[in-house]
Amino acid sequence: MPKANDTVHLRFTLKGESGPFWQTNATVASVGSGTALLDGLDRQIVSRIADFRRAGDGRWTLDFEVRSRP
């Protein structure tokens, strides 16, 4: 389970495409009730802990699939 100050590698992929079009890192600000608050982007975002995949000690990966590029 992720905890505060862990690092999360975020990958954004277009629906139907292979491979991410954008990647970045964020920091877990807090964890509670099955969700984590991520900090380090232009705003804080909430994500379900069930979607996190372990990538090492204190490191996680989180994939987002989007319909179109912003």
C-alpha positions as CSV (number, residue, x, y, z in Angstrom):
1,M,0.0,0.0,0.0
2,P,1.4,3.4,-0.9
3,K,2.1,5.9,1.9
4,A,2.9,9.6,2.1
5,N,6.0,10.8,0.3
6,D,6.2,7.7,-2.0
7,T,6.9,8.4,-5.7
8,V,4.3,7.6,-8.4
9,H,5.3,7.3,-12.0
10,L,2.3,8.5,-14.1
11,R,1.8,7.3,-17.7
12,F,-0.9,8.7,-19.9
13,T,-1.9,6.7,-23.0
14,L,-4.5,7.5,-25.7
15,K,-7.4,5.0,-25.9
16,G,-6.6,2.4,-28.5
17,E,-2.9,3.4,-28.8
18,S,0.1,1.5,-27.4
19,G,2.6,3.3,-25.3
20,P,2.3,6.5,-23.3
21,F,2.3,9.9,-25.0
22,W,3.2,11.6,-21.7
23,Q,4.9,10.5,-18.5
24,T,5.8,12.3,-15.3
25,N,6.3,11.7,-11.6
26,A,4.1,12.8,-8.6
27,T,4.4,12.4,-4.9
28,V,1.8,10.8,-2.6
29,A,0.6,13.6,-0.3
30,S,-1.8,11.5,1.8
31,V,-3.6,8.1,1.8
32,G,-7.0,7.2,3.2
33,S,-10.3,5.4,2.4
34,G,-8.9,3.5,-0.5
35,T,-7.6,6.6,-2.3
36,A,-4.4,8.5,-2.5
37,L,-4.0,12.3,-3.0
38,L,-1.1,13.0,-5.5
39,D,0.9,16.2,-5.5
40,G,3.4,17.5,-8.1
41,L,1.2,18.3,-11.0
42,D,-0.5,21.7,-11.7
43,R,-3.2,20.6,-9.2
44,Q,-3.6,17.7,-6.7
45,I,-5.4,14.6,-8.0
46,V,-7.1,11.7,-6.3
47,S,-6.6,8.2,-7.5
48,R,-7.8,4.7,-6.3
49,I,-5.1,2.8,-4.5
50,A,-6.3,-0.4,-6.3
51,D,-5.0,1.1,-9.6
52,F,-1.4,1.5,-8.2
53,R,1.2,-1.1,-9.2
54,R,4.4,-1.6,-7.2
55,A,7.6,-0.5,-8.9
56,G,10.0,-0.9,-6.0
57,D,10.5,0.2,-2.5
58,G,8.5,3.5,-2.1
59,R,7.8,3.6,-5.9
60,W,4.6,3.0,-7.7
61,T,3.3,3.1,-11.3
62,L,-0.1,4.5,-12.3
63,D,-1.5,4.3,-15.9
64,F,-4.2,6.6,-17.2
65,E,-6.1,6.0,-20.4
66,V,-7.5,9.1,-22.0
67,R,-9.9,9.6,-25.0
68,S,-8.0,12.4,-26.6
69,R,-4.9,14.5,-26.1
70,P,-5.4,17.8,-24.3
